[in-house]
Amino acid sequence: MSDKPTATVAEVIEAARDLDDAAHELSHDGDQLAPSPQKTTATTITAMISELIETHMLKCDEAFPHPDDCPAHVISNVDKTAAWIQTIGTAGAGKSHLIELALDDGTSFNIRVEEA
């Protein structure tokens, strides 16, 4: 992992919820999002992707009543591999952010989110 400040998964999820709540407050009926005068930022997309990964992890972990029966978070039928996500963190500022994943098989990945 990098030495840049990171947010916990819980902090990223809370930030995403805050963004969602704020977006619904802009909407006249709470369901249809009102157009925003501001452009979407890399921070917002990073939070969204992190929340999707965390939701996937939770669903995998909740899929079976016995923890030993839970499916891996990352499965590749092509490569015949499976791994569990050990940590997820975010780092960055401005127009460039990283989502850092560490898996239990010793591999790690950086997903870069940049404004185009």
N, C-alpha and C positions, 0 to 999 in steps of 0.2 A: 504494500500500500504506500501511497505517497505520504509525505510529511505535511501536506496541506490540511487545513482544518476540514473535518468531515462532520456530517450530520448523522445522527442515528436514524435507523429506519423509522422509528416512532416519530422523530422530529420531521422527517420528510413527509410521512403520511399526514401529520397534523398540518404542515404547511400546505399540502395539496387540498386538504379539507377546507382550510381557511380560504384558499383561492376559489374553490367550488362554491362555498357559502357567499363569498363576495360577488361572484358572477351571478348567482341566483338573486342577490339583492338588486342587481342592475336590471333584472328581467321584470317585466310587468306582470307575468303570470307565474313565475317561479320555474317554469318548465322550458320555455324557449329563451335561450340566451340572447340578450340584447347585444347588438354590435358594440364593440369597444373602441373608443377613440385611440387607445394605446395598442401597440403591436404586441403579440405574444413574445415572451422572452425565452432564452435558453434555460433560465432557472425554472420556469413553469413546465417546460417540456421534460426537463430532468426530473422534477418532482413527479410528474405524471408517469414516466417510464419506471421510476423507482417504486411508485405505488403499485403499478401493474406487476412488477416482479415480486414485491412483498405479498400481494394478494395471491399470486400463483403459489408461492411458498406455503402460505397458510392453507390454501385449498389442498395442496399435496399432503400437508401434515394432518389435516382433518379428514382425509379421505377414508381412513380406516380406524377402527376403535383401538387397535393395538399398535403402539408406536413402531414395533419391529416390522409391521406389515405395510408401512407407509411407502408410497413410491418415491423414487428420487425426484429432486427438483428439476434436474437436467438429464434427459434421456436421449440418446442417439441410436436409433435402430440401424442406421447405416454404419456407424463406427463401432457399434456394440459396446457403448460406454454408458455409465450412469454416475451421477454425482449429486451431492447435496450442497446447497449454497450455505457456506459457513458465515460469511459476513457480506454486508452490502453497505457502501458508503458513498457519499457525494462530496465533490470538491470543485472549486472554481469560482469565478466571478465574471461579471460582464457578459460577453458574448460566447464564452467557452466554459463548459462544465464537463466533469467526468463522473460517471457512475462506475464504482470499483467493486467487482465481485471476486470473492475468494471461495473456491470450492474445496470440498474435503479430499479430493484426489490430488491436491497440491498445485492445481492450476489456478491462475487468476486472470481476470480480464478487465480492461478499461473500455467503457463505452463512452465515446466522446459525443457530446451534444453541442453543436455550434450553430449560430445563426448563419444562414447562407447569404 
